[in-house]
Amino acid sequence: MSDASPNSIVSARELVVRYGVQTVLDQATLTIHEGERVGLVGRNGSGKSTFLQIAAGILQPDAGEFVRRRDLVTGYMSQALTLDESATVFTNIRAVPLHLRSARDFFDALVSEKARLARTRQA
């Protein structure tokens, strides 16, 4: 992609995705630069999850181009999580995929802090 700047981490150009007759991305273009924080806001069915799946490499657009920086690691957590209903919440969170380890590590830190606070209250 010739118009991507050197400090961009991802660049999407003229992405098109159709599901049957419905077009959810219609020539969507976006560049995200190093250090930027981005939020996707829109109605249900407007293509937010589709865009994120393209960004994570799970889905390919029908047309257009998506380029990510070579060393970029992406992950995608589906809105429809599959949980083991016979397991505890703790076990389900610990089973989080490896690419989401930082979320799991954050959860572990919260559990440790809760235990530390409980010990402090008992003392």
C-alpha positions as CSV (number, residue, x, y, z in Angstrom):
1,M,0.0,0.0,0.0
2,S,1.8,3.0,-1.2
3,D,0.0,5.7,0.8
4,A,0.6,4.1,4.3
5,S,2.8,6.2,6.4
6,P,6.0,4.7,8.0
7,N,4.6,4.9,11.5
8,S,1.2,3.2,10.7
9,I,0.6,-0.1,12.4
10,V,-2.4,-1.0,10.2
11,S,-3.9,0.4,7.1
12,A,-7.1,-0.6,5.4
13,R,-8.0,0.7,2.0
14,E,-11.4,0.5,0.2
15,L,-12.4,-2.7,2.1
16,V,-15.6,-4.3,0.9
17,V,-17.4,-7.2,2.6
18,R,-20.7,-8.5,1.5
19,Y,-22.9,-11.2,3.1
20,G,-25.3,-12.1,0.4
21,V,-27.0,-8.9,-0.8
22,Q,-26.0,-7.0,2.4
23,T,-22.8,-4.9,2.2
24,V,-21.4,-4.4,5.7
25,L,-18.2,-2.7,4.6
26,D,-18.4,-0.5,1.6
27,Q,-15.0,0.9,0.6
28,A,-13.9,1.4,4.2
29,T,-10.6,3.1,4.6
30,L,-8.7,3.6,7.9
31,T,-5.1,4.0,9.0
32,I,-4.0,3.5,12.6
33,H,-0.7,5.0,13.7
34,E,1.7,4.0,16.4
35,G,0.3,5.2,19.8
36,E,-3.2,5.9,18.7
37,R,-6.2,4.5,20.5
38,V,-9.2,3.7,18.3
39,G,-12.8,2.8,19.1
40,L,-15.3,1.4,16.6
41,V,-18.9,2.7,17.2
42,G,-21.9,1.8,15.0
43,R,-25.2,0.1,14.8
44,N,-25.6,-3.7,14.9
45,G,-24.6,-5.1,11.5
46,S,-22.6,-2.1,10.4
47,G,-19.3,-4.1,10.1
48,K,-17.5,-3.4,13.4
49,S,-16.8,-7.1,14.2
50,T,-16.2,-7.8,10.5
51,F,-13.5,-5.1,10.4
52,L,-11.9,-6.5,13.6
53,Q,-11.9,-10.0,12.1
54,I,-10.1,-8.7,9.1
55,A,-7.6,-6.9,11.3
56,A,-6.9,-10.2,13.2
57,G,-6.4,-12.1,10.0
58,I,-9.5,-14.3,10.5
59,L,-11.5,-12.9,7.6
60,Q,-10.5,-11.7,4.1
61,P,-12.3,-8.8,2.5
62,D,-14.2,-9.3,-0.8
63,A,-12.2,-6.4,-2.1
64,G,-9.7,-3.9,-0.9
65,E,-6.5,-4.2,1.0
66,F,-5.5,-4.6,4.6
67,V,-1.9,-4.2,5.6
68,R,-0.5,-4.7,9.1
69,R,3.0,-3.9,10.3
70,R,5.2,-7.0,10.0
71,D,5.8,-7.4,13.8
72,L,2.2,-6.7,14.8
73,V,0.5,-9.3,16.9
74,T,-3.3,-9.3,16.7
75,G,-6.0,-11.2,18.5
76,Y,-9.7,-11.4,18.3
77,M,-12.2,-12.4,21.0
78,S,-15.5,-13.3,19.6
79,Q,-18.7,-11.8,21.0
80,A,-20.0,-15.4,21.2
81,L,-17.7,-17.0,23.7
82,T,-17.9,-20.7,24.3
83,L,-17.7,-21.4,28.0
84,D,-17.6,-24.7,29.8
85,E,-20.8,-24.5,31.8
86,S,-19.6,-27.3,34.1
87,A,-16.5,-25.3,35.0
88,T,-16.1,-22.4,37.4
89,V,-15.7,-18.8,36.2
90,F,-12.1,-19.0,37.3
91,T,-11.4,-22.1,35.2
92,N,-13.1,-20.5,32.1
93,I,-11.0,-17.4,32.4
94,R,-7.8,-19.4,32.9
95,A,-8.6,-21.3,29.7
96,V,-8.3,-18.0,27.7
97,P,-6.3,-18.5,24.4
98,L,-2.6,-17.8,24.5
99,H,-2.8,-14.6,22.4
100,L,-5.1,-13.1,25.1
101,R,-2.6,-14.0,27.9
102,S,-2.3,-10.3,29.0
103,A,-6.1,-10.3,29.8
104,R,-5.6,-13.6,31.7
105,D,-2.5,-12.1,33.5
106,F,-4.6,-9.1,34.5
107,F,-7.3,-11.4,35.9
108,D,-4.7,-13.3,37.9
109,A,-3.4,-10.0,39.3
110,L,-6.9,-9.1,40.4
111,V,-7.3,-12.5,42.1
112,S,-4.0,-12.1,43.9
113,E,-4.9,-8.6,45.0
114,K,-8.2,-9.8,46.3
115,A,-6.5,-12.5,48.3
116,R,-4.0,-10.0,49.7
117,L,-6.7,-7.6,50.8
118,A,-8.6,-10.5,52.4
119,R,-5.5,-11.5,54.4
120,T,-4.9,-7.8,55.4
121,R,-8.5,-7.5,56.7
122,Q,-8.1,-10.7,58.7
123,A,-4.9,-9.6,60.4
